Amino acid sequence: MQESAKIVCKICVFGIFFVILQHKLNIVIVYQIVNHMYALITGASSGCGYEYARIMASKGYNLLIVSNEEAIHEKAQLLRDNFPVEVRSLVMDLGRQEAAKELHNYCQEQLLDVEVLINNAGVYHDRDFLDDSEAFNLLIMNLHMITPAMLTYYFAHDMAQRGKGYILNMCSITADIAVQRLGSYGSTKAFLRNFTRALHVEMKDKGVIITDMTPGAINTGLYNIKPWATKLGLILGYIVQPDYLARRGVRAMMRGRAKVSVPFVWNYLLIWLVVLFVPTCLLRLIRKMGLF
């Protein structure tokens, strides 16, 4: 009886060892297959951008992460410590019209094959258009329209030549909500959303997937929401964590989808309510009362 038990134990140990070994080999094989390919993520020093970088590294992609903050180098080291991929970090101001061309040139000079482009960099504000400076208005238009559009132009050409590529553009639910104090933000995101939808149709036959990620509120500190309101939003589900949003975005992109909206139900409920039940006269009243 004891001898039989020993044999069973040995078989179980061998089985567990074999499963672990097979899993390790699979990881190595997948990593070797995509090791030479890069994922380029903009605005990756924090929030959703950093989470996108973590996910792409977990899939075996080498990374080029870009931000206008020096903290990008620290995040690059964290990624190197946690994933067996090459990670390059670059400090660059993407709010300039020439930024997209410079970034593409950098990739060509460094011989980086970019298979995935995630246009995540952006700024948020709710302020009257005329209260913003000329510099800020140019920044938000460049960052949300010119730079992602031209990055798509340059890298989609490369991807089409290879017959494969993925591009994810971070749009916004505000693209469907024309309200005061969000004029420049919502309008620039509307451009990016429409641009992405059109390019999805144009490029899919060329092997290039272009996906629109339309988020609502994200728990990144970007919106200056009070802690109690953030906690309530997370409980009810109309505010989501950046890691959850990034997972949904990458999954939709890899599956070839044109669009993903997170959180789906709350986003469409808000759009439906604003479009149908908030006419311009009510918006003027809300403004007159000082509510928004």
Backbone bond lengths (Angstrom), bond angles and torsions (degrees), N, CA, C in turn:
res aa  C-N    CA-C-N  psi(-1)  N-CA   C-N-CA  omega(-1)  CA-C   N-CA-C  phi
1 M - - - 1.473 - - 1.528 111.23 -
2 Q 1.353 114.49 -44.90 1.463 118.82 179.08 1.521 110.86 -65.28
3 E 1.334 115.15 -37.67 1.466 119.29 179.66 1.528 111.16 -64.49
4 S 1.325 116.91 -38.77 1.467 121.36 178.29 1.521 110.82 -65.23
5 A 1.329 114.69 -39.91 1.469 119.30 179.09 1.521 110.76 -63.63
6 K 1.339 116.46 -39.84 1.469 120.16 178.85 1.524 110.98 -63.77
7 I 1.333 115.24 -40.65 1.472 119.51 179.68 1.526 110.51 -63.51
8 V 1.353 115.33 -43.83 1.471 119.79 179.30 1.515 110.63 -61.76
9 C 1.337 116.19 -42.52 1.474 120.33 179.45 1.521 111.34 -61.80
10 K 1.362 115.71 -42.95 1.465 119.68 179.09 1.527 111.56 -62.61
11 I 1.337 115.39 -40.62 1.470 119.70 179.11 1.524 110.18 -63.78
12 C 1.334 117.30 -42.08 1.475 121.61 179.81 1.523 111.28 -63.92
13 V 1.350 115.75 -43.98 1.470 119.91 179.19 1.518 110.40 -62.52
14 F 1.337 116.01 -44.41 1.467 120.24 179.40 1.529 110.65 -62.45
15 G 1.342 115.88 -40.39 1.466 120.07 179.72 1.514 111.96 -63.34
16 I 1.341 115.38 -44.28 1.471 119.86 178.69 1.519 110.64 -62.87
17 F 1.356 115.84 -43.75 1.460 120.12 178.56 1.523 111.53 -60.59
18 F 1.333 116.80 -41.48 1.460 121.42 -179.62 1.531 111.27 -64.42
19 V 1.357 117.24 -41.76 1.465 121.38 179.45 1.525 110.96 -63.86
20 I 1.354 115.36 -43.53 1.471 119.54 179.02 1.523 110.57 -63.79
21 L 1.348 116.24 -44.29 1.466 120.78 -179.85 1.522 110.87 -61.87
22 Q 1.331 117.01 -43.16 1.465 120.92 179.42 1.528 110.61 -62.73
23 H 1.353 115.94 -41.66 1.464 120.27 178.83 1.521 111.04 -61.70
24 K 1.348 115.88 -43.92 1.461 120.03 179.18 1.523 111.35 -62.91
25 L 1.337 115.79 -42.49 1.468 119.91 179.79 1.514 111.24 -63.49
26 N 1.343 116.36 -39.68 1.467 120.23 178.70 1.513 110.61 -61.76
27 I 1.345 116.13 -42.41 1.470 120.20 178.85 1.519 110.17 -61.16
28 V 1.342 115.88 -45.25 1.467 119.97 -178.78 1.519 110.39 -63.10
29 I 1.344 116.68 -42.44 1.468 120.62 -178.74 1.524 110.31 -63.21
30 V 1.351 117.00 -47.86 1.461 120.67 179.50 1.515 110.30 -60.74
31 Y 1.329 116.85 -43.71 1.464 121.10 -179.26 1.523 111.21 -61.75
32 Q 1.353 116.61 -41.01 1.453 119.19 -179.24 1.523 111.82 -67.30
33 I 1.357 115.96 -33.30 1.455 119.24 -178.45 1.522 111.43 -64.99
34 V 1.351 117.06 -43.95 1.463 120.11 -173.49 1.518 112.54 -104.17
35 N 1.339 116.67 7.84 1.458 120.44 -171.86 1.518 112.88 -58.06
36 H 1.327 117.72 -32.78 1.452 119.99 -175.80 1.530 112.72 -84.92
37 M 1.325 117.60 -6.95 1.457 120.80 -177.37 1.530 110.73 -94.74
38 Y 1.332 114.49 148.17 1.465 120.48 -177.01 1.520 111.49 -115.80
39 A 1.323 113.96 148.46 1.456 121.72 167.27 1.527 106.83 -110.56
40 L 1.307 115.98 126.05 1.463 122.67 179.44 1.525 108.29 -103.10
41 I 1.326 116.69 120.53 1.458 121.42 -178.61 1.524 108.91 -124.03
42 T 1.322 116.58 123.94 1.460 120.53 177.29 1.521 109.68 -94.86
43 G 1.341 115.41 153.75 1.461 119.97 -178.50 1.515 111.85 62.46
44 A 1.346 116.49 43.27 1.467 120.91 -169.88 1.522 113.93 -100.74
45 S 1.321 118.44 12.68 1.464 119.48 -177.42 1.521 112.63 -81.26
46 S 1.339 117.58 -10.97 1.464 120.20 -179.58 1.530 109.17 -165.23
47 G 1.335 115.34 175.59 1.457 121.83 171.74 1.513 114.66 56.21
48 C 1.318 115.06 -137.85 1.475 121.06 -176.02 1.524 111.66 -63.24
49 G 1.319 117.07 -38.22 1.460 120.06 -178.46 1.514 112.29 -59.56
50 Y 1.329 116.64 -43.84 1.461 120.32 178.39 1.525 110.87 -66.05
51 E 1.329 116.96 -38.63 1.459 120.08 178.79 1.527 111.10 -66.60
52 Y 1.337 116.88 -37.76 1.465 119.31 174.50 1.533 110.13 -59.69
53 A 1.330 115.80 -42.22 1.463 119.94 -179.37 1.529 110.97 -62.38
54 R 1.318 117.28 -42.90 1.465 121.06 178.70 1.532 111.19 -60.67
55 I 1.319 116.02 -43.33 1.461 119.83 -178.27 1.522 110.84 -66.05
56 M 1.321 117.69 -44.62 1.459 119.91 -178.84 1.528 111.23 -66.89
57 A 1.335 116.75 -34.92 1.467 119.61 176.10 1.525 110.37 -65.83
58 S 1.320 117.05 -38.47 1.468 120.68 179.06 1.521 111.39 -65.48
59 K 1.323 116.87 -21.85 1.462 121.67 177.45 1.523 112.11 -89.60
60 G 1.334 116.71 2.31 1.457 120.54 175.71 1.505 115.56 94.09
61 Y 1.316 118.10 3.52 1.459 120.37 179.68 1.529 110.45 -79.56
62 N 1.325 115.73 138.03 1.456 119.54 165.02 1.526 108.14 -67.98
63 L 1.313 116.48 157.77 1.457 120.25 -172.92 1.522 112.26 -124.00
64 L 1.324 114.31 140.47 1.456 121.98 162.35 1.520 105.45 -121.40
65 I 1.324 116.55 108.76 1.462 121.01 -177.59 1.523 108.80 -108.54
66 V 1.330 115.28 135.35 1.465 121.46 -171.51 1.522 109.94 -126.91
67 S 1.323 115.76 139.78 1.459 121.33 176.37 1.520 108.16 -158.95
68 N 1.333 115.10 163.85 1.469 119.11 174.09 1.528 110.87 -91.86
69 E 1.340 116.89 6.93 1.462 122.09 -178.85 1.524 110.67 -110.69
70 E 1.339 115.94 140.41 1.463 120.66 179.13 1.530 112.10 -64.32
71 A 1.323 116.40 -20.44 1.472 120.62 179.58 1.527 112.09 -60.76
72 I 1.317 117.46 -14.03 1.461 120.59 -179.56 1.529 111.16 -61.18
73 H 1.344 116.63 -30.95 1.465 119.61 179.88 1.528 111.27 -69.42
74 E 1.334 116.75 -37.47 1.466 120.58 177.26 1.529 110.49 -65.29
75 K 1.331 115.99 -41.76 1.456 119.51 179.08 1.528 111.08 -65.92
76 A 1.320 115.97 -34.45 1.465 119.55 177.17 1.526 110.68 -62.18
77 Q 1.319 116.91 -41.06 1.457 120.37 179.44 1.525 111.49 -66.45
78 L 1.326 116.39 -38.09 1.467 119.91 176.39 1.526 110.93 -60.79
79 L 1.312 115.63 -41.19 1.466 120.01 179.28 1.527 111.09 -66.96
80 R 1.323 117.14 -39.77 1.466 120.24 177.34 1.525 111.17 -62.79
81 D 1.330 115.62 -37.37 1.463 120.13 -178.58 1.524 112.40 -68.99
82 N 1.326 116.84 -23.09 1.463 120.36 -173.02 1.523 114.85 -109.24
83 F 1.337 117.06 -14.69 1.462 118.77 -176.10 1.535 110.06 -137.10
84 P 1.331 117.78 142.57 1.470 121.15 -178.68 1.523 112.24 -84.19
85 V 1.332 116.36 55.99 1.464 120.87 -180.00 1.523 108.96 -131.38
86 E 1.319 114.62 163.76 1.464 119.53 175.18 1.527 108.71 -82.44
87 V 1.315 116.11 133.74 1.463 120.93 -178.85 1.524 108.84 -127.08
88 R 1.324 115.38 120.54 1.465 121.19 175.09 1.515 108.82 -111.61
89 S 1.313 115.81 138.78 1.466 120.70 178.94 1.520 109.24 -120.56
90 L 1.319 115.08 143.38 1.458 120.87 -175.94 1.519 109.64 -140.31
91 V 1.328 115.76 126.80 1.462 120.82 174.33 1.523 107.99 -90.92
92 M 1.328 115.76 118.98 1.461 120.47 -178.61 1.515 109.64 -151.83
93 D 1.305 116.81 137.91 1.463 122.30 175.13 1.523 107.88 -84.04
94 L 1.318 115.82 107.64 1.459 120.72 -177.86 1.523 112.82 -86.39
95 G 1.313 117.04 1.92 1.456 120.94 178.53 1.520 113.52 -87.49
96 R 1.325 116.47 23.26 1.464 122.10 177.95 1.527 108.91 -116.79
97 Q 1.315 117.19 147.06 1.465 120.24 -176.42 1.524 112.77 -63.25
98 E 1.324 116.60 -29.44 1.466 119.50 -177.90 1.531 112.69 -87.76
99 A 1.329 118.31 -1.56 1.464 121.74 -172.60 1.532 112.16 -63.22
100 A 1.315 117.91 -41.95 1.470 120.62 -177.26 1.525 111.12 -61.79
101 K 1.317 116.52 -44.49 1.466 120.29 179.76 1.525 110.58 -64.56
102 E 1.329 116.92 -41.12 1.462 120.61 179.41 1.523 110.98 -63.26
103 L 1.323 117.10 -40.94 1.462 120.71 -179.20 1.532 111.06 -68.32
104 H 1.318 116.74 -40.05 1.462 119.90 177.26 1.527 110.52 -65.92
105 N 1.317 117.03 -41.17 1.464 120.54 177.27 1.529 111.16 -60.42
106 Y 1.337 115.84 -40.78 1.466 120.60 178.97 1.531 109.98 -58.97
107 C 1.323 116.78 -45.10 1.465 120.89 -179.47 1.525 111.31 -64.00
108 Q 1.318 116.87 -39.20 1.454 120.16 178.46 1.529 111.41 -67.23
109 E 1.333 116.26 -42.47 1.469 120.39 179.12 1.524 111.74 -63.44
110 Q 1.332 115.96 -36.27 1.463 120.96 -179.04 1.536 112.79 -88.34
111 L 1.337 116.27 1.84 1.467 122.58 179.46 1.537 111.96 57.79
112 L 1.320 115.67 44.75 1.455 121.22 179.83 1.525 109.60 -96.09
113 D 1.315 116.58 121.94 1.457 121.33 175.94 1.527 108.80 -89.23
114 V 1.312 117.00 105.13 1.460 122.14 -177.28 1.523 109.09 -90.25
115 E 1.322 116.01 111.57 1.462 120.90 178.34 1.526 111.70 -96.17
116 V 1.331 116.18 -24.03 1.465 120.97 -179.79 1.527 109.12 -128.85
117 L 1.326 115.93 128.46 1.464 122.45 175.08 1.516 108.23 -120.55
118 I 1.326 116.82 123.58 1.463 121.15 176.90 1.521 108.43 -118.11
119 N 1.333 115.75 106.18 1.459 122.21 179.95 1.530 108.76 -84.74
120 N 1.331 114.54 91.12 1.456 120.89 -174.58 1.527 113.39 -107.77
121 A 1.322 117.87 -23.32 1.464 120.73 -174.15 1.527 111.62 -59.91
122 G 1.320 115.59 138.36 1.461 119.50 179.29 1.506 111.32 -174.79
123 V 1.312 116.05 172.66 1.465 122.61 175.90 1.520 107.87 -131.91
124 Y 1.329 115.51 151.59 1.466 120.30 178.39 1.521 109.36 -125.58
125 H 1.328 115.04 146.55 1.463 120.31 171.85 1.516 108.13 -163.10
126 D 1.316 116.47 156.54 1.465 120.61 167.28 1.524 106.97 -127.08
127 R 1.300 113.62 104.20 1.461 120.92 -173.71 1.517 108.75 -156.99
128 D 1.321 116.66 149.88 1.462 119.69 176.38 1.518 110.35 -59.21
129 F 1.313 115.86 141.51 1.463 121.72 -176.58 1.528 111.83 -55.28
130 L 1.337 117.50 -45.74 1.463 120.27 -176.66 1.529 112.80 -74.34
131 D 1.325 116.95 -13.55 1.468 119.55 177.12 1.523 111.80 -82.99
132 D 1.326 116.66 -13.25 1.464 120.13 175.79 1.519 109.61 -82.18
133 S 1.309 115.55 152.10 1.462 120.25 177.47 1.520 110.31 -75.94
134 E 1.306 115.73 161.01 1.470 120.55 175.07 1.523 110.15 -58.37
135 A 1.335 116.55 -40.39 1.459 121.22 -178.72 1.528 111.17 -62.98
136 F 1.344 116.60 -41.81 1.462 118.95 -178.99 1.525 111.10 -68.35
137 N 1.312 117.54 -40.79 1.462 119.86 179.81 1.526 111.31 -62.94
138 L 1.311 116.87 -38.63 1.461 119.91 175.51 1.525 110.83 -67.36
139 L 1.330 116.10 -38.87 1.458 120.78 179.41 1.524 111.75 -60.53
140 I 1.334 116.84 -49.80 1.462 119.73 -175.40 1.529 111.34 -67.70
141 M 1.331 116.98 -33.51 1.462 119.18 177.68 1.526 111.32 -71.46
142 N 1.311 116.57 -39.92 1.468 119.33 176.98 1.521 111.31 -66.87
143 L 1.325 116.48 -44.57 1.457 121.32 -173.52 1.522 112.60 -70.40
144 H 1.334 116.78 -34.63 1.466 120.14 -176.61 1.528 113.59 -97.08
145 M 1.318 117.76 -17.20 1.464 119.33 -176.79 1.529 112.46 -123.05
146 I 1.323 117.47 -64.00 1.470 120.85 -172.21 1.532 111.23 -62.63
147 T 1.325 117.10 -52.50 1.466 119.57 -175.08 1.527 112.68 -64.59
148 P 1.349 120.96 -50.76 1.475 118.20 178.83 1.525 113.43 -64.37
149 A 1.341 116.62 -34.96 1.465 119.07 179.27 1.523 110.90 -65.98
150 M 1.331 117.25 -43.66 1.454 119.68 -177.89 1.528 112.56 -76.58
151 L 1.342 117.18 -31.65 1.468 118.76 172.39 1.528 109.49 -62.41
152 T 1.321 115.87 -41.71 1.462 120.15 176.17 1.526 110.41 -61.10
153 Y 1.317 116.49 -43.05 1.470 120.83 -179.59 1.530 111.03 -59.17
154 Y 1.331 116.42 -50.57 1.467 119.74 -175.63 1.532 111.85 -69.35
155 F 1.321 116.67 -48.72 1.469 119.16 -173.84 1.525 112.42 -77.62
156 A 1.335 117.82 -30.20 1.463 119.48 176.83 1.525 110.96 -65.21
157 H 1.333 117.40 -32.88 1.470 120.68 173.72 1.528 109.92 -58.67
158 D 1.336 116.25 -48.41 1.472 120.38 -179.60 1.522 110.90 -62.70
159 M 1.325 115.89 -43.90 1.471 120.22 -178.92 1.519 111.61 -63.68
160 A 1.328 116.28 -41.45 1.466 120.17 -179.48 1.526 110.72 -63.55
161 Q 1.320 117.41 -36.30 1.462 120.52 177.80 1.522 111.52 -65.16
162 R 1.344 116.34 -34.48 1.464 120.61 177.32 1.527 112.03 -82.62
163 G 1.338 116.09 -17.14 1.458 120.14 -179.04 1.506 114.23 81.67
164 K 1.335 117.33 14.78 1.465 120.11 -179.67 1.519 110.40 -161.19
165 G 1.348 115.75 139.73 1.458 120.15 176.18 1.518 110.83 175.21
166 Y 1.321 114.75 161.80 1.457 121.10 -179.13 1.523 109.47 -136.84
167 I 1.328 115.64 135.43 1.470 121.07 176.59 1.522 107.92 -132.70
168 L 1.331 115.65 129.87 1.457 121.55 177.19 1.522 108.20 -120.02
169 N 1.331 116.27 122.97 1.464 121.20 178.64 1.522 110.26 -108.44
170 M 1.325 115.45 126.76 1.464 120.98 179.78 1.529 109.01 -82.21
171 C 1.325 115.51 103.56 1.459 121.03 177.33 1.531 109.02 -95.55
172 S 1.319 118.99 -146.42 1.461 120.17 -178.37 1.517 109.88 -166.24
173 I 1.327 115.03 151.23 1.461 120.16 174.92 1.523 111.45 -62.12
174 T 1.342 116.92 -24.78 1.466 120.42 -179.51 1.521 112.15 -67.06
175 A 1.327 117.35 -12.44 1.466 120.13 175.80 1.521 111.38 -60.97
176 D 1.345 117.43 -23.55 1.457 122.03 -179.52 1.522 112.76 -103.90
177 I 1.329 117.27 3.50 1.465 120.34 -174.43 1.524 109.06 -123.98
178 A 1.322 116.72 102.25 1.476 121.03 179.92 1.530 108.59 -91.84
179 V 1.326 116.28 94.01 1.464 120.93 -179.78 1.519 109.91 -131.56
180 Q 1.331 115.36 163.16 1.453 121.03 179.55 1.529 111.47 -60.74
181 R 1.316 115.30 153.12 1.460 125.29 178.04 1.534 113.65 71.48
182 L 1.316 116.49 -5.13 1.468 120.18 176.21 1.529 110.51 -122.70
183 G 1.331 115.78 21.22 1.462 120.18 -174.92 1.518 113.22 -58.40
184 S 1.326 117.52 -52.98 1.462 119.91 -176.98 1.529 110.95 -75.50
185 Y 1.328 117.30 -39.96 1.469 119.82 -178.63 1.531 110.76 -64.24
186 G 1.335 116.89 -54.71 1.457 120.51 -178.06 1.519 112.90 -62.57
187 S 1.330 116.44 -37.33 1.468 120.16 -178.03 1.525 111.89 -68.72
188 T 1.334 116.24 -40.48 1.465 118.41 178.80 1.524 110.90 -67.98
189 K 1.327 116.72 -35.17 1.461 119.94 177.52 1.531 111.16 -71.19
190 A 1.330 116.74 -30.53 1.465 120.01 176.30 1.531 110.24 -65.09
191 F 1.330 115.96 -40.83 1.466 118.90 175.26 1.525 110.39 -58.16
192 L 1.333 116.01 -48.37 1.460 120.08 -175.87 1.530 111.25 -63.73
193 R 1.333 116.50 -38.28 1.463 120.01 179.22 1.533 110.85 -65.08
194 N 1.336 117.65 -48.58 1.461 120.85 -179.21 1.522 111.62 -65.65
195 F 1.304 115.80 -39.64 1.464 121.86 176.60 1.524 110.33 -59.36
196 T 1.324 116.33 -45.79 1.461 121.29 -177.63 1.525 111.27 -64.96
197 R 1.329 116.51 -42.72 1.462 119.95 179.95 1.530 111.21 -61.64
198 A 1.337 116.10 -44.70 1.464 119.80 179.69 1.530 111.28 -63.35
199 L 1.338 115.70 -43.90 1.463 119.39 -178.21 1.526 112.30 -68.96
200 H 1.319 116.44 -30.13 1.472 119.27 176.62 1.530 110.25 -57.41
201 V 1.338 115.81 -43.57 1.472 120.61 -179.67 1.523 110.56 -70.55
202 E 1.315 117.00 -41.91 1.461 120.94 -176.70 1.527 112.98 -67.05
203 M 1.346 117.07 -34.62 1.458 120.21 -168.86 1.518 115.37 -101.33
204 K 1.333 118.16 -13.97 1.464 118.79 -173.17 1.520 112.01 -62.10
205 D 1.319 117.99 -39.34 1.465 120.65 179.25 1.519 112.46 -67.12
206 K 1.323 116.47 -16.44 1.466 121.19 178.03 1.534 111.55 -91.26
207 G 1.324 116.24 2.75 1.460 120.16 179.54 1.512 114.24 87.66
208 V 1.323 117.42 10.59 1.461 121.90 -177.96 1.528 109.24 -111.69
209 I 1.318 116.28 120.90 1.458 122.35 179.98 1.524 109.12 -96.74
210 I 1.328 116.64 125.84 1.465 121.28 177.76 1.519 107.89 -122.32
211 T 1.330 115.84 120.21 1.453 122.05 -170.29 1.528 111.23 -120.68
212 D 1.323 114.44 139.76 1.462 122.83 176.80 1.526 108.66 -96.72
213 M 1.335 116.80 115.12 1.460 121.31 171.44 1.525 107.84 -96.58
214 T 1.330 116.07 115.37 1.467 121.23 -179.22 1.521 109.43 -111.58
215 P 1.331 116.70 98.02 1.461 119.15 178.93 1.528 111.96 -91.84
216 G 1.318 114.45 158.13 1.461 120.99 167.23 1.511 107.07 -92.51
217 A 1.329 116.99 -126.70 1.471 121.08 179.55 1.530 110.06 -84.51
218 I 1.334 115.79 137.31 1.462 122.18 -179.41 1.522 108.16 -122.67
219 N 1.295 116.77 142.54 1.460 121.45 -178.03 1.530 110.65 -82.43
220 T 1.322 115.34 73.36 1.469 120.67 179.81 1.525 112.83 -120.00
221 G 1.328 118.04 -2.16 1.448 120.26 -176.29 1.515 113.29 82.28
222 L 1.326 116.19 0.26 1.465 120.74 -176.70 1.526 112.16 -71.04
223 Y 1.336 116.76 -27.74 1.460 120.02 -171.30 1.529 113.81 -97.78
224 N 1.333 117.27 0.11 1.469 121.79 179.75 1.533 112.14 55.22
225 I 1.332 116.18 40.70 1.459 121.35 177.92 1.528 108.79 -81.12
226 K 1.324 116.50 139.84 1.456 120.79 179.68 1.528 110.17 -63.60
227 P 1.352 117.43 148.41 1.475 121.12 -175.85 1.528 114.00 -54.61
228 W 1.331 117.70 -41.34 1.463 119.51 -178.49 1.539 110.83 -66.35
229 A 1.350 115.53 -36.47 1.469 119.44 179.45 1.530 110.75 -70.82
230 T 1.328 116.27 -36.21 1.460 120.23 176.68 1.526 110.73 -63.98
231 K 1.340 116.15 -45.05 1.461 120.62 179.92 1.532 110.94 -61.12
232 L 1.339 115.76 -43.33 1.461 120.13 178.56 1.521 110.75 -63.58
233 G 1.332 116.29 -42.83 1.460 120.66 179.66 1.519 113.06 -62.25
234 L 1.326 116.18 -38.35 1.462 120.30 178.29 1.526 110.87 -67.73
235 I 1.344 116.44 -38.53 1.463 120.72 179.42 1.532 110.25 -65.65
236 L 1.336 116.02 -45.45 1.466 120.41 -177.14 1.529 112.51 -79.05
237 G 1.330 116.13 -20.11 1.460 119.07 175.18 1.511 115.97 97.40
238 Y 1.356 118.67 2.01 1.464 118.06 178.95 1.528 112.02 -88.90
239 I 1.331 117.03 -4.61 1.456 122.14 167.17 1.525 106.74 -118.46
240 V 1.328 116.81 133.97 1.469 120.31 -177.18 1.525 109.97 -119.89
241 Q 1.325 115.21 157.14 1.459 120.99 176.78 1.527 109.76 -79.13
242 P 1.339 117.01 146.74 1.478 119.45 -177.15 1.521 114.36 -61.75
243 D 1.342 118.21 -32.67 1.462 118.72 179.80 1.525 111.52 -67.71
244 Y 1.335 116.60 -36.65 1.464 120.49 177.68 1.527 110.15 -65.91
245 L 1.327 115.99 -45.47 1.460 119.75 -179.97 1.527 111.04 -61.86
246 A 1.325 116.56 -42.81 1.467 120.09 -179.07 1.525 110.96 -63.54
247 R 1.320 117.62 -41.15 1.466 120.32 178.05 1.522 111.19 -60.87
248 R 1.335 116.14 -44.40 1.459 120.07 179.58 1.523 110.97 -63.84
249 G 1.324 116.28 -40.47 1.460 119.84 -179.20 1.514 112.91 -64.97
250 V 1.322 116.70 -46.56 1.461 120.52 -179.45 1.530 110.35 -65.62
251 R 1.315 117.14 -41.32 1.465 120.04 179.49 1.528 111.30 -61.07
252 A 1.347 116.26 -43.78 1.464 119.70 179.09 1.523 111.23 -64.43
253 M 1.324 116.39 -41.84 1.462 121.21 179.77 1.523 110.76 -62.40
254 M 1.322 117.12 -47.00 1.462 121.07 -177.99 1.526 112.03 -67.39
255 R 1.323 116.51 -23.98 1.469 120.26 177.91 1.522 112.62 -88.79
256 G 1.329 116.74 0.48 1.454 120.11 175.32 1.509 115.01 82.06
257 R 1.314 117.66 19.29 1.454 120.00 -177.39 1.527 111.77 -77.58
258 A 1.328 115.84 151.69 1.466 121.26 179.37 1.520 111.31 -80.15
259 K 1.340 117.26 -31.78 1.455 120.07 -174.03 1.516 110.27 -153.99
260 V 1.344 115.42 147.37 1.453 121.72 169.50 1.525 107.02 -139.31
261 S 1.329 115.86 134.87 1.466 121.72 -178.93 1.521 108.84 -118.21
262 V 1.336 116.35 127.64 1.468 121.92 -176.54 1.532 109.56 -134.26
263 P 1.349 118.74 126.84 1.467 128.35 -8.16 1.531 110.39 -77.95
264 F 1.306 116.92 131.21 1.459 123.50 -168.87 1.532 112.90 -57.14
265 V 1.325 118.20 -55.88 1.465 121.62 -173.81 1.519 111.34 -64.28
266 W 1.322 117.44 -48.23 1.467 120.62 -178.37 1.518 111.61 -63.59
267 N 1.329 117.52 -39.80 1.462 120.67 -179.91 1.526 111.48 -60.09
268 Y 1.328 116.39 -50.18 1.458 118.98 -176.75 1.526 112.29 -72.43
269 L 1.332 116.68 -28.61 1.459 119.54 175.06 1.532 110.38 -66.05
270 L 1.335 116.61 -43.08 1.458 120.54 179.06 1.521 111.32 -63.98
271 I 1.331 116.71 -45.74 1.472 120.12 179.19 1.526 110.48 -60.07
272 W 1.323 116.66 -44.66 1.464 122.16 -179.27 1.524 110.78 -61.09
273 L 1.330 116.92 -44.43 1.465 120.94 -179.03 1.521 111.92 -65.84
274 V 1.332 116.78 -44.55 1.471 120.38 -177.57 1.516 111.29 -67.91
275 V 1.333 116.44 -46.19 1.464 120.17 -176.25 1.528 111.63 -66.79
276 L 1.331 117.77 -41.09 1.461 120.83 -174.56 1.521 114.37 -88.82
277 F 1.324 117.19 -31.29 1.453 119.02 -169.54 1.530 114.87 -119.95
278 V 1.324 117.52 4.32 1.466 119.69 178.58 1.528 108.52 -124.71
279 P 1.318 117.68 81.94 1.464 121.01 177.38 1.530 110.49 -71.90
280 T 1.308 115.93 169.20 1.464 120.85 -177.43 1.519 112.06 -59.16
281 C 1.341 117.87 -36.49 1.465 120.00 -180.00 1.529 111.26 -63.00
282 L 1.337 117.14 -35.18 1.459 120.67 177.65 1.525 110.81 -71.08
283 L 1.327 117.00 -36.63 1.457 120.34 175.90 1.527 110.73 -61.73
284 R 1.352 116.38 -40.17 1.472 119.90 177.68 1.520 110.51 -64.23
285 L 1.334 117.04 -38.86 1.459 120.72 178.99 1.529 111.07 -66.14
286 I 1.312 115.99 -42.42 1.464 120.83 177.95 1.520 110.41 -60.08
287 R 1.327 115.76 -39.99 1.463 119.43 179.48 1.521 110.66 -69.49
288 K 1.314 116.78 -41.13 1.470 121.00 -179.42 1.511 111.44 -62.61
289 M 1.330 116.21 -34.30 1.466 121.58 178.96 1.521 112.44 -79.69
290 G 1.318 116.12 -5.71 1.468 120.16 178.36 1.515 115.11 76.20
291 L 1.353 116.70 17.78 1.455 120.11 -178.52 1.520 112.16 -77.48
292 F 1.340 116.04 -35.57 1.475 120.43 177.89 1.511 109.77 -161.62
